[in-house]
Amino acid sequence: MYQMWAEHDPAVEQPSLLWHVITKDDNAKSLCGRLLGAPSENGSDLVQAESFCGPCMSSVRQAMAQPTAG
């Protein structure tokens, strides 16, 4: 099972969240390689948009497409 992590998206002017997928072996790192900081609790109600990290989603798609043993 994969976990998601949201951070404020610095590429967008309006307050928005960018969701990453956390690696299974290191909760401080995403599948795209980004190191994730502590979650921000301030202003979460001001978020106007949300998006998903493309490289993280591609990694999950590839993992799900691989046949499982057993």
OpenMM code with the backbone's topology and positions (N, CA, C; nanometers):
from openmm import Vec3, app, unit

residues = "MET TYR GLN MET TRP ALA GLU HIS ASP PRO ALA VAL GLU GLN PRO SER LEU LEU TRP HIS VAL ILE THR LYS ASP ASP ASN ALA LYS SER LEU CYS GLY ARG LEU LEU GLY ALA PRO SER GLU ASN GLY SER ASP LEU VAL GLN ALA GLU SER PHE CYS GLY PRO CYS MET SER SER VAL ARG GLN ALA MET ALA GLN PRO THR ALA GLY".split()
positions = [
    Vec3(0.0842, -0.1172, 0.0000),
    Vec3(0.0000, 0.0000, 0.0000),
    Vec3(0.0891, 0.1242, 0.0000),
    Vec3(0.0491, 0.2216, -0.0757),
    Vec3(0.1230, 0.3476, -0.0822),
    Vec3(0.0498, 0.4550, -0.0026),
    Vec3(0.1263, 0.5479, 0.0530),
    Vec3(0.0688, 0.6614, 0.1250),
    Vec3(0.0928, 0.7882, 0.0451),
    Vec3(0.0030, 0.8843, 0.0606),
    Vec3(0.0137, 1.0123, -0.0087),
    Vec3(0.0574, 1.1199, 0.0899),
    Vec3(0.1227, 1.2227, 0.0362),
    Vec3(0.1717, 1.3352, 0.1164),
    Vec3(0.1459, 1.4623, 0.0379),
    Vec3(0.0848, 1.5596, 0.1007),
    Vec3(0.0555, 1.6865, 0.0328),
    Vec3(0.1497, 1.7958, 0.0809),
    Vec3(0.1910, 1.8794, -0.0130),
    Vec3(0.2694, 1.9975, 0.0212),
    Vec3(0.2146, 2.1145, -0.0596),
    Vec3(0.2413, 2.2344, -0.0136),
    Vec3(0.1987, 2.3505, -0.0902),
    Vec3(0.2771, 2.3544, -0.2202),
    Vec3(0.2076, 2.3771, -0.3304),
    Vec3(0.2692, 2.3774, -0.4632),
    Vec3(0.3304, 2.5141, -0.4910),
    Vec3(0.4635, 2.5251, -0.4940),
    Vec3(0.5277, 2.6545, -0.5157),
    Vec3(0.5162, 2.7037, -0.6596),
    Vec3(0.4755, 2.6169, -0.7524),
    Vec3(0.4659, 2.6542, -0.8931),
    Vec3(0.3361, 2.7261, -0.9269),
    Vec3(0.2449, 2.7346, -0.8319),
    Vec3(0.1137, 2.7945, -0.8566),
    Vec3(0.0948, 2.9137, -0.7641),
    Vec3(0.0424, 3.0244, -0.8192),
    Vec3(0.0236, 3.1452, -0.7379),
    Vec3(-0.0833, 3.1276, -0.6310),
    Vec3(-0.1985, 3.0745, -0.6704),
    Vec3(-0.3060, 3.0568, -0.5720),
    Vec3(-0.2685, 2.9444, -0.4762),
    Vec3(-0.3177, 2.9491, -0.3547),
    Vec3(-0.2865, 2.8413, -0.2598),
    Vec3(-0.3358, 2.7068, -0.3139),
    Vec3(-0.2446, 2.6134, -0.3324),
    Vec3(-0.2826, 2.4819, -0.3831),
    Vec3(-0.1906, 2.3750, -0.3250),
    Vec3(-0.2367, 2.2520, -0.3314),
    Vec3(-0.1598, 2.1385, -0.2805),
    Vec3(-0.1108, 2.0525, -0.3958),
    Vec3(0.0084, 1.9978, -0.3796),
    Vec3(0.0640, 1.9010, -0.4727),
    Vec3(0.0835, 1.7714, -0.3946),
    Vec3(0.0175, 1.6649, -0.4394),
    Vec3(0.0228, 1.5363, -0.3707),
    Vec3(0.1341, 1.4497, -0.4269),
    Vec3(0.2157, 1.3927, -0.3373),
    Vec3(0.3236, 1.3013, -0.3723),
    Vec3(0.2921, 1.1642, -0.3140),
    Vec3(0.3589, 1.0612, -0.3655),
    Vec3(0.3493, 0.9262, -0.3110),
    Vec3(0.4772, 0.9001, -0.2322),
    Vec3(0.4627, 0.8557, -0.1079),
    Vec3(0.5765, 0.8313, -0.0190),
    Vec3(0.6370, 0.6944, -0.0492),
    Vec3(0.7708, 0.6869, -0.0481),
    Vec3(0.8370, 0.5580, -0.0681),
    Vec3(0.8059, 0.4663, 0.0500),
    Vec3(0.8101, 0.3373, 0.0250),
    Vec3(0.7766, 0.2411, 0.1303),
    Vec3(0.8855, 0.2290, 0.2357),
    Vec3(1.0109, 0.2614, 0.1996),
    Vec3(1.1213, 0.2431, 0.2937),
    Vec3(1.1674, 0.3707, 0.3628),
    Vec3(1.1194, 0.4872, 0.3187),
    Vec3(1.1634, 0.6142, 0.3778),
    Vec3(1.0482, 0.7140, 0.3742),
    Vec3(0.9865, 0.7398, 0.4894),
    Vec3(0.8702, 0.8291, 0.4951),
    Vec3(0.9022, 0.9748, 0.4666),
    Vec3(1.0300, 1.0088, 0.4537),
    Vec3(1.0679, 1.1472, 0.4270),
    Vec3(1.0986, 1.1702, 0.2792),
    Vec3(1.0754, 1.0687, 0.1954),
    Vec3(1.1104, 1.0796, 0.0538),
    Vec3(0.9944, 1.0319, -0.0332),
    Vec3(0.9726, 1.1027, -0.1441),
    Vec3(0.8663, 1.0636, -0.2357),
    Vec3(0.9225, 0.9783, -0.3487),
    Vec3(0.8344, 0.9133, -0.4244),
    Vec3(0.8780, 0.8295, -0.5353),
    Vec3(0.9479, 0.9097, -0.6445),
    Vec3(0.9190, 1.0394, -0.6545),
    Vec3(0.9852, 1.1236, -0.7550),
    Vec3(1.1225, 1.1693, -0.7072),
    Vec3(1.1586, 1.1360, -0.5822),
    Vec3(1.2894, 1.1713, -0.5286),
    Vec3(1.2909, 1.2953, -0.4418),
    Vec3(1.1792, 1.3622, -0.4303),
    Vec3(1.1724, 1.4846, -0.3504),
    Vec3(1.1741, 1.4503, -0.2017),
    Vec3(1.2568, 1.5222, -0.1260),
    Vec3(1.2564, 1.5077, 0.0196),
    Vec3(1.1401, 1.5882, 0.0747),
    Vec3(1.0617, 1.5263, 0.1595),
    Vec3(0.9402, 1.5891, 0.2106),
    Vec3(0.9625, 1.6418, 0.3509),
    Vec3(0.9207, 1.7649, 0.3751),
    Vec3(0.9327, 1.8256, 0.5064),
    Vec3(0.8111, 1.7964, 0.5912),
    Vec3(0.8059, 1.8610, 0.7052),
    Vec3(0.6906, 1.8454, 0.7941),
    Vec3(0.5673, 1.9063, 0.7286),
    Vec3(0.4514, 1.8479, 0.7530),
    Vec3(0.3293, 1.9037, 0.6941),
    Vec3(0.2993, 2.0419, 0.7496),
    Vec3(0.2455, 2.1252, 0.6653),
    Vec3(0.2066, 2.2592, 0.7068),
    Vec3(0.0606, 2.2574, 0.7485),
    Vec3(0.0332, 2.2997, 0.8694),
    Vec3(-0.1047, 2.3013, 0.9179),
    Vec3(-0.1694, 2.4373, 0.8983),
    Vec3(-0.0900, 2.5399, 0.8738),
    Vec3(-0.1441, 2.6746, 0.8585),
    Vec3(-0.2001, 2.6955, 0.7187),
    Vec3(-0.3202, 2.7474, 0.7110),
    Vec3(-0.3782, 2.7836, 0.5831),
    Vec3(-0.4340, 2.6693, 0.5021),
    Vec3(-0.4505, 2.5520, 0.5614),
    Vec3(-0.5016, 2.4396, 0.4844),
    Vec3(-0.6440, 2.4636, 0.4358),
    Vec3(-0.7177, 2.5500, 0.5045),
    Vec3(-0.8538, 2.5803, 0.4618),
    Vec3(-0.8563, 2.6801, 0.3463),
    Vec3(-0.7423, 2.7398, 0.3128),
    Vec3(-0.7350, 2.8373, 0.2051),
    Vec3(-0.6999, 2.7743, 0.0709),
    Vec3(-0.6792, 2.6445, 0.0670),
    Vec3(-0.6398, 2.5763, -0.0558),
    Vec3(-0.7518, 2.5859, -0.1580),
    Vec3(-0.7146, 2.6289, -0.2798),
    Vec3(-0.8128, 2.6455, -0.3865),
    Vec3(-0.8040, 2.5368, -0.4928),
    Vec3(-0.6924, 2.4640, -0.4958),
    Vec3(-0.6751, 2.3600, -0.5973),
    Vec3(-0.5824, 2.2514, -0.5442),
    Vec3(-0.5943, 2.1332, -0.6033),
    Vec3(-0.5070, 2.0217, -0.5692),
    Vec3(-0.4647, 1.9530, -0.6981),
    Vec3(-0.3420, 1.9011, -0.7001),
    Vec3(-0.2946, 1.8247, -0.8153),
    Vec3(-0.2043, 1.7125, -0.7655),
    Vec3(-0.1723, 1.6211, -0.8546),
    Vec3(-0.0893, 1.5065, -0.8207),
    Vec3(0.0427, 1.5151, -0.8951),
    Vec3(0.1492, 1.4727, -0.8303),
    Vec3(0.2831, 1.4725, -0.8891),
    Vec3(0.2876, 1.3685, -1.0018),
    Vec3(0.3134, 1.4132, -1.1226),
    Vec3(0.3178, 1.3237, -1.2385),
    Vec3(0.4204, 1.2124, -1.2263),
    Vec3(0.5462, 1.2435, -1.1900),
    Vec3(0.6457, 1.1368, -1.1759),
    Vec3(0.6093, 1.0339, -1.0676),
    Vec3(0.5505, 1.0781, -0.9569),
    Vec3(0.5073, 0.9844, -0.8519),
    Vec3(0.3981, 0.8914, -0.9053),
    Vec3(0.3003, 0.9475, -0.9754),
    Vec3(0.1903, 0.8672, -1.0286),
    Vec3(0.2402, 0.7683, -1.1338),
    Vec3(0.3375, 0.8083, -1.2157),
    Vec3(0.3954, 0.7172, -1.3151),
    Vec3(0.4634, 0.5991, -1.2471),
    Vec3(0.5337, 0.6249, -1.1372),
    Vec3(0.6001, 0.5174, -1.0627),
    Vec3(0.4992, 0.4186, -1.0065),
    Vec3(0.3889, 0.4676, -0.9542),
    Vec3(0.2843, 0.3795, -0.9006),
    Vec3(0.2229, 0.2968, -1.0133),
    Vec3(0.1950, 0.3601, -1.1276),
    Vec3(0.1388, 0.2874, -1.2422),
    Vec3(0.2311, 0.1739, -1.2862),
    Vec3(0.3608, 0.2017, -1.2938),
    Vec3(0.4569, 0.0984, -1.3336),
    Vec3(0.4600, -0.0160, -1.2323),
    Vec3(0.4574, 0.0166, -1.1045),
    Vec3(0.4596, -0.0866, -1.0004),
    Vec3(0.3337, -0.1724, -1.0056),
    Vec3(0.2196, -0.1101, -1.0310),
    Vec3(0.0932, -0.1840, -1.0349),
    Vec3(0.0827, -0.2713, -1.1602),
    Vec3(0.1531, -0.2349, -1.2664),
    Vec3(0.1471, -0.3101, -1.3915),
    Vec3(0.2342, -0.4351, -1.3883),
    Vec3(0.3279, -0.4425, -1.2947),
    Vec3(0.4166, -0.5584, -1.2856),
    Vec3(0.3414, -0.6767, -1.2263),
    Vec3(0.3585, -0.7947, -1.2867),
    Vec3(0.2920, -0.9135, -1.2307),
    Vec3(0.3503, -0.9482, -1.0942),
    Vec3(0.2642, -0.9953, -1.0060),
    Vec3(0.3088, -1.0334, -0.8721),
    Vec3(0.3386, -1.1827, -0.8686),
    Vec3(0.4342, -1.2190, -0.7884),
    Vec3(0.4698, -1.3609, -0.7736),
    Vec3(0.3769, -1.4265, -0.6723),
    Vec3(0.3425, -1.5479, -0.6973),
    Vec3(0.2699, -1.6201, -0.5963),
    Vec3(0.1372, -1.6608, -0.6362),
] * unit.nanometer
topology = app.Topology()
chain = topology.addChain("A")
for resn in residues:
    res = topology.addResidue(resn, chain)
    for name in ("N", "CA", "C"):
        topology.addAtom(name, app.Element.getBySymbol(name[0]), res)
